[in-house]
Amino acid sequence: MTTISEPMPYVDLLALVGETNRCPGGKRAVSRLAHTMHLGPRHHVLEVGSNTGFTSIELAALTGCQADGIEINPAAVAEANRTAARLPAHIGERVAFHTGDVRTLPWDPDTFDAVVCGGALGFVDDRSAAFAEIRRVLRPLGMVSITHLYYRSAPPPQLSGRLADVLGFTVPVYGWEQWLADLAPDGWEVYHLDRRPMAARPARVVDAYADALTSTPRIEALAAQERARVREQWRAVSHLFNDNHAHLGVMELVLRRPMRDDVPEQPELFIEPGAYDPHFAHAFVPLPESETI
């Protein structure tokens, strides 16, 4: 029997359980962004913070694009490449994963048609350097999608404290406006912006999910006492994240590099209700109170 220590750091628990590291919104968000960015078989996509490869693999399967992922964690890169090796050849040959830092990308200028990121840019120390590198490797009129969680309402301090204890860092209680200010720097066109509320799932669903992910051969191989501890810890973590999701929303942002860096986008006046105005209001255009014909 395999034995482990208790309590486990969250990253070790995550690796042991083997939870798929999805971007916020999962495959539904990937599908929406692939459509918004008009991706197809001729496109070369870079994923920043690719982790274990979920988004790159989904994009290659959905659109036929070529996808390269870059991730700072070598263990996650190794797992992503192992996953890619098990895929059907027509998908697996279109994805590759590399260990590296977004602030020093190893590709030539104008290599990629699009860049995708599932939230990693929010935790990069020097975002200006990261965006400069993304701009360098992205072709003119290339798009950058950033899918990022934000707080719709402030969580109770006790919940934030428990979350920080598990993650090992404090999650900033930012609304979408604050994240947008950080993640849409000057010189980029805001091509698309959408917000979607997240929600807590019923406790029975969380319990069923926790049980399903801790009933695998890897967990069954643990000694009985350690197996029980892992299941208890994973269930507690799942409920903690579920409680936090009651306060969250997800922001789906698509930026575009201008045709020429020295010519800014001309402002747009007539923007339909419900769309975001990046030029003057810096807000979503309100719906009309009444319509007349």
N, C-alpha and C positions, 0 to 999 in steps of 0.2 A: 504494500500500500504506500502511496505517496503521502508525505506529510508536509505541512506548511506552518508558518508562524501566524499568530493572530494578535491584534488586528492587522489586516493587510493594507498597505498604501493603495489608494484608489487606482493608480495606473497599473499596479500589479494585479489587482482584483479584476480590472477590465480585461487584461491580457489573459488571465486564467479563464474567465467566463467566455471570452471570445465574442463579445457583442460587436455587431457590425457598426462601424463608426460612420453613421450617415450624416450628411449635411443637414442643417435645419430645414424641415419640410420634406426630407427624404426624397424618394424617387419622383414624387409629384412635383417638387420644386425643380428637380433636374429636368423633367419633361417641359415644364413651363419655360425655364431659362433657355433650353435648347431651341425652343420655338421662337422666343423673343430675340435670341442672338442669330437666328437663321442659320444654324450649323448644319453642315452636310459633309459628304465623303471627301470633298476637296480641302477641308479645313484642318489646320494643325492647332491643337488646343493645349495650353499649359494650365495645369492645376497647381495652385499654390497651397501648401499645407495639405497634401494629398492623403496623409495618414495611411490607412490600409487599402486605399484605392477605390472606394465605392463610387465616387462621382466620376472619375475618369473612365472606369469600366462601364458605368451606365451610359455615359455620353457616347463611347465607342459603339456600344450595342444599339443605342437608339438612332444615331445619326451616321455611323460609319466613319466618323472623323478619326484622325490620328491624335492620340493624347499622351502627353508626357506629364508626370507628376513629380513635384519636388517637395521633400519633407525633411525636416531637421532630425527626426528620430530614426536612426538606422534600423531598429527592430521593426518599426512600422513599415519601412521601405521593403525590408526582407519579406514581411508577411504579404505585402501588396504584390510583389513579384511572384511569390509562391501561388497566390490566388490567380494571377494572370496566366501562369503556366498551366493551370488546370482548366482554363477556359477553352471553348471551341476555337480553332485556329483563326477563323475569320474575325474574331474579336481579340483574342490574346495577342496576336501579332500587331495589333494597332495600339497597344498600350505599353508604356515603359515607365518605371519609377526610379527616382534618383535621390540620393542623400545630398542635401545642400540647403543653402540659406537664400531666401528671396532677396536679400539685400546684395547678394553677389551671385547673380544667375550665370550659369556657364554657357549660355547660348549667344549666338551672334545677333546683331541688331536686325530687327524686322523678320524674326523667325516665325512668330506665331500670328494666327488670325484672331485668336480669342484667348482670354485668361479667365479662369474660374477660381473662386475661393469660397469656402464654406464657413468663414468666420475667423480664420487664422490671422488675417491682417489686423484684426482688432487687438491682438496681443503681441504684435511686433513692436520692439522698443523704438526703432527709428522708422516710422512709417514713411517719412519723406524719402528716405533712401530706397525703401521697398517700392514705392510708386515710381521713382526715377528709373529703377531697373525694369519694372514692368513696362514702362513706356518705351524703354530702349529696345526690348525684345519684341514689342508689339508693332505690327504694321499699321500705317495710317488708316484710320477708320476702323481699326480693330476694336473689339469690345471687351470689357472687363465686367464679369458678374460677381457680386458679393452678396452672399446670403448670410444674414447676421441676426441673431436674437437681440431683442431689446426689451426693456421693462415697460409694460403698459400701466402698471401700478407698482408702487414701492412695496417690496416684501417686508414682512415683520423683521425687526433686527435679529430676533432669535433664529429665524430661518436663514438669513444671510450669514450669520455666524456659523451655523451648522454646515452650510454649503462651503464656506471658506475652509472649515476644518477638513472636509472630505477632499476638496480639490487641491488644497495647499496654497491657494491664493484667493484674494478678495475679488469677486466679480463686481465691476462698477455698475451702479444702479443708474444706467443711462436710458433715456427714452430714444425714440428713433431720430429725433432732431439732433441730439448730441452725437449719435453714431454717424449720421449723415455728414455732419460738419467735419468729422474726423476721416471719413472714408470716401468723400467726394472732393478732393483737393482742387484748387484752382487749375485751370488749363484742361480740364476734362469736361466733356458734354455729359449731362445727366440724360441718358437715352430713355431710361425706364425706371420707375420706382413704384413699388407696391408694398402694402403692409397687410399682414394676416394675423389674426389673434391665435394664440395657442390656448390650450385648455387642459385642466387636470382631468385624468381619466378616473373612472370609478375604482374604488379600492380593490374590488374583486378582479378587475382587469389587470391592475398592477400586480396583484398576487399571482395571477395565472401567468403573466409575462415572466415574473421572477422565477417561478417554478419551471417554466419551459426552458429558460436559459441555464438553469443549474441542474438539469436532468440529462446532461450529455455524458458520453463516455469519459471525457477528461475529468469531470467532477466526480463521477461514480468511482474513478480510480483512487480518489482520496480516502484516507482512513475515515472511519465513521464519524469520529468527533470533529475532525477538520472539515469534512463534507457538510456537517450540520452548521458549523461556524460560517463557512462560505455562503451557504444558502441564507442564513440569517442576515449576514452583512449585505449580501446583494439585494435582499428584499428591503432592508432598511434604506439603502442607497436609492433604490428604485422609487420608494415612497417619498424620499426627500426631493428628488428631482421632479417627481410628479407634483408635489406641493409647490415647488418653484414655478412650474409651467403654468399654474393658475394666474401668474402675474406677467407672463411673457407674451410677446408677439414676435413675428419674424418679418424682417425687412428684406425684400428682394430688389436689389439695386443693380442696374446695368449702366456702366459708364462707356463712353466712346472716345477714342483718341481722335482729335480733329485731323482733317486732311493735311493742314499745315499748322505747325505748332505756333507760328507767329501771327496767325489770323484767328481770332476768337469767333465762336459761334454767334451769329446775329440773333438778338432776342426775338422771341415769339410772343405775340399778343393774344391771339384767339386760341385758347386752350379749353378743351371740353371739360365740363364738370366731372369731378372725380379723379382727374389727372393731376400730376404734380407740376407746379410752375417753378422752375429753377431760376428764373430770370429776375422777377420782381417781387412776387408775393413770398417765394420760398416756402410754399405751403400747398396743400391740395386744394384745387379749385372747388368751392362749395357747390352742392347741388342747388338748383333754383327752388325757392319755396313753392312756387306755382308756375304752371306753364300756360301761356296763352297763344292762340293761333291767329 
